[in-house]
């Protein structure tokens, strides 16, 4: 039978002992249903393995569910952080094992709050970098850079044009991307005034985040402008009174900030894209309260890896937007 009921009548109260043996939910089977039942919600929680869980029924009688000592197969078959939330709505942010389509299991970090994204959980972290942490190194494709006025190394280009690094999405499908980048201005960076309007070239002095190829598909751009006190072709298009035209493939999906000057020094006191110290005509560039975090809903579902490029149209010794923080999530 699918339900075994045992009762123990006592003079004062009635206690119901319930053991739920759900058909198709034994340790060797899989679950074809998408919405978990009460048994799954309780017994897919590792804290309840091998324990008797007491709940209150709709009739206000105490009921008991006996969970097995090992995880059921349907508990293990998680392919997204959102699957974890479906099975356990109170799941906290942390590391979880998820199954890939090829049968392998990987451990990923799941953001179950989404406070910096859409306010909902189920986000999978695919990139994390903080160069101020001990032992941090630049991801492949970006080069370690050292400046004499900052206490940690930064990551950026090694040559003219764009240098790329890729972050695997593990072949998982997603339609939303959320993340942040923190960078700095070195020299006279030119925002979108690089002289090209091609997503596959150095269309920006700054950071380009895309997926796919031939052509790349735009996610977000972090542009660095020439000055926060000037307008012109090399400054941020979001500056008050600017006439700079943003490439069509970028649209409104960008942040742009500038440092206070154009000398060949690293401006560490005015961090780019943090929405702070937006002086002069640049104040209109910092009206988004969630900066430096971005949220992008794609026009399609994809499983493509995410590419981050540090770009400029001139040599490294003249201008650069090196970065020290990267954090990217998909859902």
VEXMIDREN-450981 format. One line per field, with one value per residue (C-alpha): residue in three letters; x, y, z; residue number from 1. Coordinates in Angstrom, 1 decimal. Each point is the difference from the previous one (the first is absolute). Example, Ala and Ser with C-alpha at 12.3 -4.5 7.8 and 13.67 -1.06 7.14 Angstrom:
! VEXMIDREN-450981
kolba: (ALA,SER) $
X: (12.3,1.4) $
Y: (-4.5,3.4) $
Z: (7.8,-0.7) $
padren: (1,2) $
! end
This chain:
! VEXMIDREN-450981
kolba: (UNK,UNK,UNK,UNK,UNK,UNK,UNK,UNK,UNK,UNK,UNK,UNK,UNK,UNK,UNK,UNK,UNK,UNK,UNK,UNK,UNK,UNK,UNK,UNK,UNK,UNK,UNK,UNK,UNK,UNK,UNK,UNK,UNK,UNK,UNK,UNK,UNK,UNK,UNK,UNK,UNK,UNK,UNK,UNK,UNK,UNK,UNK,UNK,UNK,UNK,UNK,UNK,UNK,UNK,UNK,UNK,UNK,UNK,UNK,UNK,UNK,UNK,UNK,UNK,UNK,UNK,UNK,UNK,UNK,UNK,UNK,UNK,UNK,UNK,UNK,UNK,UNK,UNK,UNK,UNK,UNK,UNK,UNK,UNK,UNK,UNK,UNK,UNK,UNK,UNK,UNK,UNK,UNK,UNK,UNK,UNK,UNK,UNK,UNK,UNK,UNK,UNK,UNK,UNK,UNK,UNK,UNK,UNK,UNK,UNK,UNK,UNK,UNK,UNK,UNK,UNK,UNK,UNK,UNK,UNK,UNK,UNK,UNK,UNK,UNK,UNK,UNK,UNK,UNK,UNK,UNK,UNK,UNK,UNK,UNK,UNK,UNK,UNK,UNK,UNK,UNK,UNK,UNK,UNK,UNK,UNK,UNK,UNK,UNK,UNK,UNK,UNK,UNK,UNK,UNK,UNK,UNK,UNK,UNK,UNK,UNK,UNK,UNK,UNK,UNK,UNK,UNK,UNK,UNK,UNK,UNK,UNK,UNK,UNK,UNK,UNK,UNK,UNK,UNK,UNK,UNK,UNK,UNK,UNK,UNK,UNK,UNK,UNK,UNK,UNK,UNK,UNK,UNK,UNK,UNK,UNK,UNK,UNK,UNK,UNK,UNK,UNK,UNK,UNK,UNK,UNK,UNK,UNK,UNK,UNK,UNK,UNK,UNK,UNK,UNK,UNK,UNK,UNK,UNK,UNK,UNK,UNK,UNK,UNK,UNK,UNK,UNK,UNK,UNK,UNK,UNK,UNK,UNK,UNK,UNK,UNK,UNK,UNK,UNK,UNK,UNK,UNK,UNK,UNK,UNK,UNK,UNK,UNK,UNK,UNK,UNK,UNK,UNK,UNK,UNK,UNK,UNK,UNK,UNK,UNK,UNK,UNK,UNK,UNK,UNK,UNK,UNK,UNK,UNK,UNK,UNK,UNK,UNK,UNK,UNK,UNK,UNK,UNK,UNK,UNK,UNK,UNK,UNK,UNK,UNK,UNK,UNK,UNK,UNK,UNK,UNK,UNK,UNK,UNK,UNK,UNK,UNK,UNK,UNK,UNK,UNK,UNK,UNK,UNK,UNK,UNK,UNK,UNK,UNK,UNK,UNK,UNK,UNK,UNK,UNK,UNK,UNK,UNK,UNK,UNK,UNK,UNK,UNK,UNK,UNK,UNK,UNK,UNK,UNK,UNK,UNK) $
X: (0.0,1.1,-1.2,0.4,-1.9,0.6,-2.1,0.5,-3.1,0.5,-2.5,1.1,1.2,0.3,3.4,0.3,3.1,0.4,2.6,-0.2,1.2,-0.5,-0.2,2.9,1.9,2.2,3.8,0.5,-2.7,-0.2,-2.8,-1.6,-2.0,1.2,-1.7,1.2,-2.5,0.2,2.0,2.7,0.1,0.8,2.0,2.2,1.3,3.3,-0.7,-3.0,1.7,-0.7,-2.2,-3.7,-1.4,-3.1,-2.5,-3.4,-2.8,-3.0,-2.0,2.4,1.2,3.7,1.3,3.4,2.0,2.9,2.7,2.6,3.6,1.3,-1.1,-2.6,0.9,-2.5,1.7,3.3,-1.1,0.4,1.2,-0.6,0.1,-3.6,-0.7,1.5,-2.5,-2.9,0.8,0.9,-1.4,2.0,3.3,2.8,2.7,3.0,1.6,-2.1,0.6,-1.9,-0.2,1.1,-1.7,3.1,-0.6,2.9,-0.5,1.5,-0.1,-1.2,-0.8,-3.7,-1.3,-3.3,-0.9,0.7,0.2,2.5,-1.9,-3.8,-0.8,-0.7,2.3,1.3,3.0,3.1,3.3,2.3,2.7,1.6,3.1,1.3,3.6,0.2,-0.3,3.2,1.2,-2.4,1.2,-1.3,-2.2,1.5,0.2,0.4,3.4,1.2,0.7,1.7,-0.2,1.9,-3.1,-2.2,0.7,-1.0,0.5,-2.6,-1.0,-0.1,1.4,3.4,-0.2,-1.9,-3.7,-2.0,1.2,-2.6,-0.7,-2.8,-2.2,-1.7,-3.7,0.4,-2.4,-2.9,-2.8,-0.7,-1.9,1.2,3.4,0.9,3.4,2.4,3.4,2.3,2.7,2.2,1.0,3.5,0.8,-2.3,-2.7,-2.6,-3.2,-1.8,2.2,2.3,-0.9,-1.7,-3.6,0.7,-0.7,2.8,2.6,1.1,-3.2,0.6,2.7,-1.1,-1.5,-2.3,-2.0,-1.5,-1.0,0.1,2.0,-0.2,-1.2,0.2,-3.2,0.1,-0.8,1.5,2.7,2.0,1.4,2.6,-0.2,2.6,-1.1,-2.9,0.2,-0.1,-2.2,1.1,0.5,2.3,-2.2,-2.9,-3.2,-2.0,1.7,-2.5,-0.2,2.0,-0.5,1.9,-1.8,0.1,0.4,-3.4,1.0,0.8,-3.2,-0.7,1.9,3.2,1.5,2.5,2.1,3.1,2.8,0.9,2.8,1.9,3.5,1.9,-0.7,-2.4,-2.9,-0.5,-2.0,-2.9,-0.9,-1.8,-3.7,-0.7,-2.5,2.1,1.9,-1.9,0.9,-0.8,-2.0,0.6,-2.7,-2.6,2.2,-0.5,-3.8,-0.3,-0.2,1.3,3.3,2.4,-2.4,-1.7,-3.0,-0.6,-2.9,1.1,-2.1,0.6,0.9,3.6,2.7,2.9,3.0,0.4,2.9,1.4,2.4,2.1,0.2,1.7,0.9,3.5,3.1,0.0,2.4,-2.4,-3.3,-1.6,-2.9,1.5,-2.4,0.2,-3.5,-2.2,-3.1,-2.5,-3.1,-2.4,-3.6) $
Y: (0.0,3.6,1.1,-1.9,1.4,-1.0,1.4,-0.1,1.1,1.4,1.3,3.7,0.5,-1.7,-0.3,-1.0,-1.6,0.3,-1.6,1.2,-2.5,1.8,-2.2,0.7,1.8,-2.8,0.4,-1.7,2.0,3.4,2.6,1.0,2.8,3.5,1.3,-1.7,-1.5,0.4,-3.2,1.4,3.4,-1.6,-3.0,1.7,2.2,-1.6,1.0,-2.3,-3.2,-3.0,2.1,0.0,3.4,1.3,2.2,1.3,-1.2,2.0,-1.7,1.3,-3.5,-0.7,-2.0,-1.6,-0.6,-2.4,1.0,-2.6,0.2,0.7,2.6,-1.2,0.1,2.8,2.1,-0.4,0.8,3.7,1.9,3.6,2.0,0.7,-3.7,0.1,2.7,-1.9,-2.9,2.1,3.6,0.8,-1.0,2.4,1.3,-2.2,-2.9,-2.7,-3.0,0.1,-2.5,0.8,-1.4,-2.3,-1.6,1.6,1.8,3.4,2.2,3.6,3.0,0.8,3.4,-0.7,3.6,1.9,3.3,1.5,-1.4,-0.4,-0.5,-3.7,-3.0,-2.8,1.8,-2.1,1.7,-0.5,2.6,1.4,2.1,2.3,1.0,1.5,-3.5,-1.9,-2.3,1.4,-0.3,1.3,-2.4,-1.4,2.5,3.1,1.2,0.9,3.7,1.8,3.7,1.9,1.7,-3.0,-2.8,-2.9,-1.1,0.5,-1.9,1.3,0.0,-1.0,1.6,2.3,-0.8,-2.4,-2.8,-2.7,-2.3,-2.6,-1.2,-3.4,-0.3,-3.8,-0.5,1.1,1.9,3.5,3.2,2.4,1.4,2.0,1.3,2.7,1.3,2.4,1.9,3.0,2.7,0.2,2.8,1.5,-2.7,0.8,-1.8,-0.8,2.4,-2.7,0.4,-3.3,-1.3,-3.7,-2.2,-2.4,2.9,2.5,2.0,1.3,1.1,-2.2,-3.4,-1.9,-3.0,-2.2,-3.6,-1.9,0.7,1.1,2.5,0.2,0.7,3.0,-0.3,3.1,2.6,1.9,3.1,2.4,3.6,2.7,2.4,0.6,3.7,0.1,-1.0,-1.2,-3.1,-1.7,0.5,-1.9,0.2,0.2,3.3,2.9,1.6,-2.7,-0.7,-3.2,-2.8,-3.5,-3.0,-1.6,-3.3,1.6,2.0,0.9,-3.0,1.8,2.0,2.8,2.0,2.1,0.9,3.6,0.4,-1.3,-0.4,-3.3,-1.0,-2.5,1.9,-2.1,2.6,0.0,-3.6,-0.6,-1.3,0.1,2.9,2.2,3.2,0.9,3.6,2.7,-0.9,-3.7,-0.1,-1.3,-3.1,-1.1,-0.1,-3.7,-1.0,-3.5,1.0,-1.7,-3.0,-0.6,-2.2,-1.1,-2.2,-1.5,-0.2,-3.7,-3.0,-1.0,-2.2,1.9,0.8,3.7,2.0,3.0,2.3,2.9,2.3,3.1,1.4,1.2,-1.4,-1.1,2.8,2.7,-1.2,-3.0,-1.0,-2.7,-1.8,-1.7,-1.4,-2.2,-1.8,-1.5,-2.2,-1.7,-1.3) $
Z: (0.0,-0.5,3.5,3.2,3.0,3.6,2.9,3.7,1.9,3.4,2.5,-0.3,-3.5,-3.4,-1.7,-3.6,-1.3,-3.8,-2.2,-3.5,-2.5,-3.3,-3.1,-2.3,2.6,1.3,0.1,-3.3,-2.0,-1.5,0.2,-3.2,1.8,0.1,3.1,3.2,2.5,3.8,0.3,-2.4,1.6,3.4,-0.9,-2.7,2.8,1.1,3.6,0.1,-1.4,2.3,2.3,0.8,-0.9,1.9,-1.8,0.8,-2.3,-1.2,2.7,2.7,0.7,0.3,-3.0,-0.5,-3.2,0.2,-2.4,-1.3,1.1,-3.6,-2.5,-2.4,-3.7,-0.8,2.7,-1.7,-3.5,0.2,-3.1,1.1,3.2,-0.6,0.2,3.5,1.0,-1.4,2.2,3.0,-0.1,3.1,-1.4,0.8,-2.3,-0.2,-1.9,-1.6,-2.2,-3.3,-2.8,-3.6,-3.0,-0.6,3.3,1.9,3.3,0.8,3.0,-0.6,2.2,0.1,0.9,1.6,0.7,-3.2,1.9,-2.5,-3.0,-0.3,3.7,-0.6,0.7,-2.2,-1.6,-0.9,0.4,-3.0,0.7,3.1,0.3,2.7,-0.5,3.5,1.6,0.8,-2.7,-2.7,-3.6,-3.3,-2.0,-3.2,-2.8,2.3,1.1,3.5,0.3,2.9,0.8,2.7,1.5,0.8,2.5,-2.2,-3.6,-2.7,-3.2,-3.5,-3.5,-1.1,-3.5,-2.3,-0.6,2.2,2.2,0.9,2.8,0.0,2.8,-0.4,0.5,0.2,-3.0,2.2,-1.7,1.2,-1.0,2.6,0.8,3.1,1.2,0.8,-1.0,1.8,-1.9,-0.2,-2.4,-1.3,-2.4,-2.6,-0.6,-2.7,0.9,-3.3,-2.0,-1.3,-3.6,-0.5,0.3,-0.2,3.0,-1.1,0.2,2.6,-0.1,3.6,2.3,2.9,0.7,-2.5,1.3,-2.7,-0.9,-3.3,-3.1,-3.7,1.2,3.7,1.9,2.3,3.7,1.6,-0.5,2.6,-1.8,1.3,-1.1,-0.5,2.7,2.3,-0.6,-3.9,-2.8,-3.4,-2.0,2.5,3.1,1.4,-2.0,3.3,0.9,0.2,-3.4,-1.8,-3.7,-0.1,-1.7,1.6,-2.4,-0.9,1.4,3.4,0.3,3.7,1.3,1.2,2.8,-0.6,2.4,-0.1,2.3,0.8,-2.6,-3.0,1.3,-0.4,3.6,1.6,1.6,3.1,1.8,-2.5,-0.7,-3.2,-0.3,3.8,-0.3,2.3,-0.4,-3.2,-0.1,-2.5,-3.1,0.8,2.7,-2.5,-0.5,3.6,0.5,0.1,3.7,-0.6,-1.6,-0.5,-0.3,-3.4,-0.9,-3.5,-1.4,-3.3,-3.1,-0.1,2.1,-0.3,1.6,-1.5,2.1,1.1,-1.5,1.8,-2.0,1.1,-3.0,-1.3,-3.4,1.0,1.6,3.6,1.2,-1.1,1.4,1.8,2.2,2.2,2.4,3.3,0.6,-2.2,1.1,-2.5,0.5,-2.4,0.4) $
padren: (1,2,3,4,5,6,7,8,9,10,11,12,13,14,15,16,17,18,19,20,21,22,23,24,25,26,27,28,29,30,31,32,33,34,35,36,37,38,39,40,41,42,43,44,45,46,47,48,49,50,51,52,53,54,55,56,57,58,59,60,61,62,63,64,65,66,67,68,69,70,71,72,73,74,75,76,77,78,79,80,81,82,83,84,85,86,87,88,89,90,91,92,93,94,95,96,97,98,99,100,101,102,103,104,105,106,107,108,109,110,111,112,113,114,115,116,117,118,119,120,121,122,123,124,125,126,127,128,129,130,131,132,133,134,135,136,137,138,139,140,141,142,143,144,145,146,147,148,149,150,151,152,153,154,155,156,157,158,159,160,161,162,163,164,165,166,167,168,169,170,171,172,173,174,175,176,177,178,179,180,181,182,183,184,185,186,187,188,189,190,191,192,193,194,195,196,197,198,199,200,201,202,203,204,205,206,207,208,209,210,211,212,213,214,215,216,217,218,219,220,221,222,223,224,225,226,227,228,229,230,231,232,233,234,235,236,237,238,239,240,241,242,243,244,245,246,247,248,249,250,251,252,253,254,255,256,257,258,259,260,261,262,263,264,265,266,267,268,269,270,271,272,273,274,275,276,277,278,279,280,281,282,283,284,285,286,287,288,289,290,291,292,293,294,295,296,297,298,299,300,301,302,303,304,305,306,307,308,309,310,311,312,313,314,315,316,317,318,319,320,321,322,323,324,325,326,327,328,329,330,331) $
! end
